[in-house]
Amino acid sequence: MTDHELALRAVDLRRRLLRLIVDAGAGHTGGGLSCLDILQVLY
């Protein structure tokens, strides 16, 4: 994957994470979003 593809995938994952949190009615956005950034860099 190119850097651009990884960035697009990260944006999609952020949207999905926020949708899950909204649908659940609870959650901690900061931790989830931070983890996504870390996982993207490690990948």
PDB file of N, CA, C and O in Angstrom:
ATOM      1  N   MET A   1       0.829  -1.189   0.000  1.00  0.00           N
ATOM      2  CA  MET A   1       0.000   0.000   0.000  1.00  0.00           C
ATOM      3  C   MET A   1       0.869   1.246   0.000  1.00  0.00           C
ATOM      4  O   MET A   1       1.930   1.297   0.622  1.00  0.00           O
ATOM      5  N   THR A   2       0.389   2.234  -0.708  1.00  0.00           N
ATOM      6  CA  THR A   2       1.110   3.504  -0.712  1.00  0.00           C
ATOM      7  C   THR A   2       0.697   4.328   0.511  1.00  0.00           C
ATOM      8  O   THR A   2      -0.265   4.005   1.207  1.00  0.00           O
ATOM      9  N   ASP A   3       1.446   5.387   0.746  1.00  0.00           N
ATOM     10  CA  ASP A   3       1.124   6.276   1.864  1.00  0.00           C
ATOM     11  C   ASP A   3      -0.262   6.890   1.691  1.00  0.00           C
ATOM     12  O   ASP A   3      -1.009   7.048   2.656  1.00  0.00           O
ATOM     13  N   HIS A   4      -0.589   7.227   0.466  1.00  0.00           N
ATOM     14  CA  HIS A   4      -1.902   7.832   0.184  1.00  0.00           C
ATOM     15  C   HIS A   4      -3.027   6.837   0.482  1.00  0.00           C
ATOM     16  O   HIS A   4      -4.038   7.203   1.082  1.00  0.00           O
ATOM     17  N   GLU A   5      -2.853   5.598   0.069  1.00  0.00           N
ATOM     18  CA  GLU A   5      -3.864   4.568   0.345  1.00  0.00           C
ATOM     19  C   GLU A   5      -4.032   4.341   1.847  1.00  0.00           C
ATOM     20  O   GLU A   5      -5.152   4.169   2.329  1.00  0.00           O
ATOM     21  N   LEU A   6      -2.931   4.341   2.579  1.00  0.00           N
ATOM     22  CA  LEU A   6      -3.008   4.184   4.030  1.00  0.00           C
ATOM     23  C   LEU A   6      -3.740   5.358   4.675  1.00  0.00           C
ATOM     24  O   LEU A   6      -4.520   5.169   5.608  1.00  0.00           O
ATOM     25  N   ALA A   7      -3.489   6.560   4.181  1.00  0.00           N
ATOM     26  CA  ALA A   7      -4.167   7.733   4.720  1.00  0.00           C
ATOM     27  C   ALA A   7      -5.669   7.658   4.461  1.00  0.00           C
ATOM     28  O   ALA A   7      -6.466   7.978   5.342  1.00  0.00           O
ATOM     29  N   LEU A   8      -6.058   7.241   3.264  1.00  0.00           N
ATOM     30  CA  LEU A   8      -7.477   7.098   2.948  1.00  0.00           C
ATOM     31  C   LEU A   8      -8.127   6.022   3.808  1.00  0.00           C
ATOM     32  O   LEU A   8      -9.261   6.179   4.259  1.00  0.00           O
ATOM     33  N   ARG A   9      -7.414   4.947   4.028  1.00  0.00           N
ATOM     34  CA  ARG A   9      -7.943   3.867   4.875  1.00  0.00           C
ATOM     35  C   ARG A   9      -8.105   4.350   6.316  1.00  0.00           C
ATOM     36  O   ARG A   9      -9.081   4.004   6.982  1.00  0.00           O
ATOM     37  N   ALA A  10      -7.163   5.140   6.793  1.00  0.00           N
ATOM     38  CA  ALA A  10      -7.253   5.670   8.151  1.00  0.00           C
ATOM     39  C   ALA A  10      -8.465   6.588   8.300  1.00  0.00           C
ATOM     40  O   ALA A  10      -9.140   6.556   9.329  1.00  0.00           O
ATOM     41  N   VAL A  11      -8.742   7.394   7.297  1.00  0.00           N
ATOM     42  CA  VAL A  11      -9.916   8.272   7.334  1.00  0.00           C
ATOM     43  C   VAL A  11     -11.187   7.426   7.384  1.00  0.00           C
ATOM     44  O   VAL A  11     -12.103   7.723   8.151  1.00  0.00           O
ATOM     45  N   ASP A  12     -11.242   6.385   6.575  1.00  0.00           N
ATOM     46  CA  ASP A  12     -12.406   5.497   6.575  1.00  0.00           C
ATOM     47  C   ASP A  12     -12.581   4.823   7.933  1.00  0.00           C
ATOM     48  O   ASP A  12     -13.699   4.722   8.438  1.00  0.00           O
ATOM     49  N   LEU A  13     -11.491   4.367   8.516  1.00  0.00           N
ATOM     50  CA  LEU A  13     -11.575   3.722   9.825  1.00  0.00           C
ATOM     51  C   LEU A  13     -12.022   4.703  10.908  1.00  0.00           C
ATOM     52  O   LEU A  13     -12.761   4.326  11.817  1.00  0.00           O
ATOM     53  N   ARG A  14     -11.580   5.955  10.819  1.00  0.00           N
ATOM     54  CA  ARG A  14     -12.021   6.967  11.787  1.00  0.00           C
ATOM     55  C   ARG A  14     -13.526   7.191  11.695  1.00  0.00           C
ATOM     56  O   ARG A  14     -14.218   7.287  12.709  1.00  0.00           O
ATOM     57  N   ARG A  15     -14.025   7.272  10.448  1.00  0.00           N
ATOM     58  CA  ARG A  15     -15.470   7.434  10.252  1.00  0.00           C
ATOM     59  C   ARG A  15     -16.239   6.252  10.833  1.00  0.00           C
ATOM     60  O   ARG A  15     -17.258   6.428  11.501  1.00  0.00           O
ATOM     61  N   ARG A  16     -15.741   5.057  10.572  1.00  0.00           N
ATOM     62  CA  ARG A  16     -16.414   3.861  11.082  1.00  0.00           C
ATOM     63  C   ARG A  16     -16.395   3.833  12.605  1.00  0.00           C
ATOM     64  O   ARG A  16     -17.386   3.465  13.236  1.00  0.00           O
ATOM     65  N   LEU A  17     -15.264   4.222  13.195  1.00  0.00           N
ATOM     66  CA  LEU A  17     -15.153   4.253  14.649  1.00  0.00           C
ATOM     67  C   LEU A  17     -16.139   5.243  15.252  1.00  0.00           C
ATOM     68  O   LEU A  17     -16.823   4.931  16.227  1.00  0.00           O
ATOM     69  N   LEU A  18     -16.211   6.438  14.671  1.00  0.00           N
ATOM     70  CA  LEU A  18     -17.143   7.444  15.180  1.00  0.00           C
ATOM     71  C   LEU A  18     -18.588   6.979  15.030  1.00  0.00           C
ATOM     72  O   LEU A  18     -19.411   7.234  15.909  1.00  0.00           O
ATOM     73  N   ARG A  19     -18.903   6.303  13.935  1.00  0.00           N
ATOM     74  CA  ARG A  19     -20.253   5.789  13.733  1.00  0.00           C
ATOM     75  C   ARG A  19     -20.584   4.737  14.792  1.00  0.00           C
ATOM     76  O   ARG A  19     -21.695   4.723  15.323  1.00  0.00           O
ATOM     77  N   LEU A  20     -19.641   3.868  15.099  1.00  0.00           N
ATOM     78  CA  LEU A  20     -19.860   2.859  16.135  1.00  0.00           C
ATOM     79  C   LEU A  20     -20.120   3.497  17.495  1.00  0.00           C
ATOM     80  O   LEU A  20     -21.001   3.060  18.235  1.00  0.00           O
ATOM     81  N   ILE A  21     -19.353   4.529  17.818  1.00  0.00           N
ATOM     82  CA  ILE A  21     -19.509   5.200  19.107  1.00  0.00           C
ATOM     83  C   ILE A  21     -20.865   5.900  19.175  1.00  0.00           C
ATOM     84  O   ILE A  21     -21.551   5.836  20.195  1.00  0.00           O
ATOM     85  N   VAL A  22     -21.247   6.568  18.089  1.00  0.00           N
ATOM     86  CA  VAL A  22     -22.540   7.257  18.068  1.00  0.00           C
ATOM     87  C   VAL A  22     -23.677   6.248  18.176  1.00  0.00           C
ATOM     88  O   VAL A  22     -24.621   6.460  18.937  1.00  0.00           O
ATOM     89  N   ASP A  23     -23.599   5.162  17.430  1.00  0.00           N
ATOM     90  CA  ASP A  23     -24.650   4.143  17.459  1.00  0.00           C
ATOM     91  C   ASP A  23     -24.767   3.490  18.835  1.00  0.00           C
ATOM     92  O   ASP A  23     -25.867   3.147  19.269  1.00  0.00           O
ATOM     93  N   ALA A  24     -23.651   3.318  19.512  1.00  0.00           N
ATOM     94  CA  ALA A  24     -23.663   2.710  20.835  1.00  0.00           C
ATOM     95  C   ALA A  24     -24.156   3.687  21.895  1.00  0.00           C
ATOM     96  O   ALA A  24     -24.648   3.276  22.946  1.00  0.00           O
ATOM     97  N   GLY A  25     -24.023   4.973  21.619  1.00  0.00           N
ATOM     98  CA  GLY A  25     -24.441   5.984  22.582  1.00  0.00           C
ATOM     99  C   GLY A  25     -23.426   6.209  23.690  1.00  0.00           C
ATOM    100  O   GLY A  25     -23.703   6.931  24.648  1.00  0.00           O
ATOM    101  N   ALA A  26     -22.270   5.608  23.571  1.00  0.00           N
ATOM    102  CA  ALA A  26     -21.220   5.772  24.571  1.00  0.00           C
ATOM    103  C   ALA A  26     -19.891   5.368  23.951  1.00  0.00           C
ATOM    104  O   ALA A  26     -19.841   4.639  22.961  1.00  0.00           O
ATOM    105  N   GLY A  27     -18.828   5.857  24.553  1.00  0.00           N
ATOM    106  CA  GLY A  27     -17.499   5.489  24.074  1.00  0.00           C
ATOM    107  C   GLY A  27     -16.522   6.620  24.289  1.00  0.00           C
ATOM    108  O   GLY A  27     -16.904   7.739  24.631  1.00  0.00           O
ATOM    109  N   HIS A  28     -15.271   6.316  24.086  1.00  0.00           N
ATOM    110  CA  HIS A  28     -14.205   7.293  24.278  1.00  0.00           C
ATOM    111  C   HIS A  28     -13.521   7.505  22.934  1.00  0.00           C
ATOM    112  O   HIS A  28     -12.739   6.666  22.485  1.00  0.00           O
ATOM    113  N   THR A  29     -13.820   8.628  22.300  1.00  0.00           N
ATOM    114  CA  THR A  29     -13.290   8.879  20.959  1.00  0.00           C
ATOM    115  C   THR A  29     -11.784   9.077  20.959  1.00  0.00           C
ATOM    116  O   THR A  29     -11.107   8.647  20.025  1.00  0.00           O
ATOM    117  N   GLY A  30     -11.249   9.720  21.987  1.00  0.00           N
ATOM    118  CA  GLY A  30      -9.816  10.026  22.018  1.00  0.00           C
ATOM    119  C   GLY A  30      -8.941   8.798  21.941  1.00  0.00           C
ATOM    120  O   GLY A  30      -7.990   8.752  21.160  1.00  0.00           O
ATOM    121  N   GLY A  31      -9.255   7.812  22.742  1.00  0.00           N
ATOM    122  CA  GLY A  31      -8.449   6.590  22.756  1.00  0.00           C
ATOM    123  C   GLY A  31      -8.502   5.846  21.439  1.00  0.00           C
ATOM    124  O   GLY A  31      -7.478   5.393  20.928  1.00  0.00           O
ATOM    125  N   GLY A  32      -9.695   5.721  20.895  1.00  0.00           N
ATOM    126  CA  GLY A  32      -9.851   5.001  19.623  1.00  0.00           C
ATOM    127  C   GLY A  32      -9.145   5.692  18.475  1.00  0.00           C
ATOM    128  O   GLY A  32      -8.478   5.047  17.665  1.00  0.00           O
ATOM    129  N   LEU A  33      -9.295   7.014  18.407  1.00  0.00           N
ATOM    130  CA  LEU A  33      -8.657   7.759  17.327  1.00  0.00           C
ATOM    131  C   LEU A  33      -7.139   7.741  17.466  1.00  0.00           C
ATOM    132  O   LEU A  33      -6.429   7.664  16.463  1.00  0.00           O
ATOM    133  N   SER A  34      -6.640   7.811  18.680  1.00  0.00           N
ATOM    134  CA  SER A  34      -5.191   7.750  18.892  1.00  0.00           C
ATOM    135  C   SER A  34      -4.645   6.386  18.491  1.00  0.00           C
ATOM    136  O   SER A  34      -3.583   6.291  17.876  1.00  0.00           O
ATOM    137  N   CYS A  35      -5.367   5.346  18.839  1.00  0.00           N
ATOM    138  CA  CYS A  35      -4.929   3.990  18.474  1.00  0.00           C
ATOM    139  C   CYS A  35      -4.864   3.824  16.972  1.00  0.00           C
ATOM    140  O   CYS A  35      -3.945   3.188  16.456  1.00  0.00           O
ATOM    141  N   LEU A  36      -5.831   4.391  16.261  1.00  0.00           N
ATOM    142  CA  LEU A  36      -5.812   4.296  14.801  1.00  0.00           C
ATOM    143  C   LEU A  36      -4.561   4.934  14.216  1.00  0.00           C
ATOM    144  O   LEU A  36      -3.949   4.380  13.303  1.00  0.00           O
ATOM    145  N   ASP A  37      -4.179   6.097  14.738  1.00  0.00           N
ATOM    146  CA  ASP A  37      -2.973   6.766  14.247  1.00  0.00           C
ATOM    147  C   ASP A  37      -1.729   5.913  14.513  1.00  0.00           C
ATOM    148  O   ASP A  37      -0.865   5.773  13.648  1.00  0.00           O
ATOM    149  N   ILE A  38      -1.654   5.354  15.703  1.00  0.00           N
ATOM    150  CA  ILE A  38      -0.500   4.521  16.058  1.00  0.00           C
ATOM    151  C   ILE A  38      -0.442   3.288  15.173  1.00  0.00           C
ATOM    152  O   ILE A  38       0.622   2.938  14.662  1.00  0.00           O
ATOM    153  N   LEU A  39      -1.567   2.633  14.990  1.00  0.00           N
ATOM    154  CA  LEU A  39      -1.596   1.424  14.159  1.00  0.00           C
ATOM    155  C   LEU A  39      -1.247   1.733  12.713  1.00  0.00           C
ATOM    156  O   LEU A  39      -0.599   0.924  12.049  1.00  0.00           O
ATOM    157  N   GLN A  40      -1.667   2.890  12.216  1.00  0.00           N
ATOM    158  CA  GLN A  40      -1.335   3.264  10.847  1.00  0.00           C
ATOM    159  C   GLN A  40       0.174   3.434  10.681  1.00  0.00           C
ATOM    160  O   GLN A  40       0.750   2.983   9.691  1.00  0.00           O
ATOM    161  N   VAL A  41       0.803   4.080  11.647  1.00  0.00           N
ATOM    162  CA  VAL A  41       2.254   4.282  11.576  1.00  0.00           C
ATOM    163  C   VAL A  41       2.992   2.934  11.652  1.00  0.00           C
ATOM    164  O   VAL A  41       3.954   2.702  10.920  1.00  0.00           O
ATOM    165  N   LEU A  42       2.532   2.060  12.539  1.00  0.00           N
ATOM    166  CA  LEU A  42       3.182   0.762  12.667  1.00  0.00           C
ATOM    167  C   LEU A  42       2.993  -0.114  11.437  1.00  0.00           C
ATOM    168  O   LEU A  42       3.875  -0.898  11.087  1.00  0.00           O
ATOM    169  N   TYR A  43       1.844   0.017  10.782  1.00  0.00           N
ATOM    170  CA  TYR A  43       1.590  -0.771   9.593  1.00  0.00           C
ATOM    171  C   TYR A  43       2.512  -0.348   8.482  1.00  0.00           C
ATOM    172  O   TYR A  43       2.450  -0.902   7.384  1.00  0.00           O
TER     173      TYR A  43
END
